[in-house]
Amino acid sequence: MNVPPFSGRASAVLVGALVGTAAGILLVSAAGSLALEVDGVFAALAIGVPALCGAVVGAFVTPGHSRSNPR
């Protein structure tokens, strides 16, 4: 099995981090609409943790491979 080039893996990490950041921003927005104020530590954790998880998932996902069988 061939290892994908670094640029493909780096872009998958970047996309994963961006998706995680977007999820964290939505979480902070939802918490802000339900509470009067959102603490800065909570906001940093709510954005940082999903971004880190997305980057980790992006690092382990092999870009360019899918389960479909094109003919």
C-alpha positions in Angstrom: 0.0 0.0 0.0 1.4 3.4 -1.0 1.6 6.2 1.6 -0.1 9.4 0.3 2.2 12.3 -0.3 2.7 14.8 2.6 0.8 17.5 0.8 -2.3 15.4 0.6 -2.1 14.4 4.3 -1.4 18.0 5.3 -4.4 19.3 3.4 -6.6 16.6 5.1 -5.3 17.8 8.5 -6.1 21.4 7.6 -9.6 20.5 6.4 -10.3 18.5 9.5 -9.1 21.4 11.7 -11.3 23.8 9.8 -14.4 21.6 10.1 -13.6 21.1 13.9 -13.2 24.9 14.3 -16.6 25.5 12.6 -18.2 23.0 14.9 -16.7 24.7 17.9 -17.9 28.1 16.7 -21.4 26.8 16.4 -21.1 25.3 19.9 -20.0 28.7 21.3 -22.8 30.5 19.4 -25.4 28.1 20.8 -24.0 28.4 24.3 -24.0 32.2 24.0 -27.6 32.3 22.9 -28.7 30.2 25.9 -26.6 31.9 28.5 -26.0 35.6 29.3 -22.3 35.4 28.8 -19.7 32.9 27.7 -16.5 32.6 29.6 -13.3 33.0 27.5 -11.8 29.7 28.8 -15.0 27.9 27.7 -14.9 29.6 24.3 -11.3 28.6 23.8 -11.9 25.0 24.8 -15.1 24.8 22.8 -13.3 25.9 19.6 -9.8 24.4 20.3 -10.9 20.8 21.2 -13.0 20.2 18.1 -10.3 21.7 15.9 -7.7 19.4 17.5 -10.0 16.4 17.1 -10.6 17.3 13.4 -6.9 17.6 12.8 -6.3 14.2 14.3 -9.0 12.6 12.2 -7.7 14.3 9.1 -4.2 12.9 9.9 -5.5 9.4 9.9 -7.9 9.6 7.0 -6.2 8.6 3.8 -7.0 11.2 1.1 -7.9 10.0 -2.3 -9.4 6.6 -1.3 -13.0 5.8 -1.0 -15.1 2.6 -0.7 -16.8 3.2 -4.0 -15.8 1.1 -7.0 -15.6 3.4 -10.1 -15.9 1.6 -13.4 
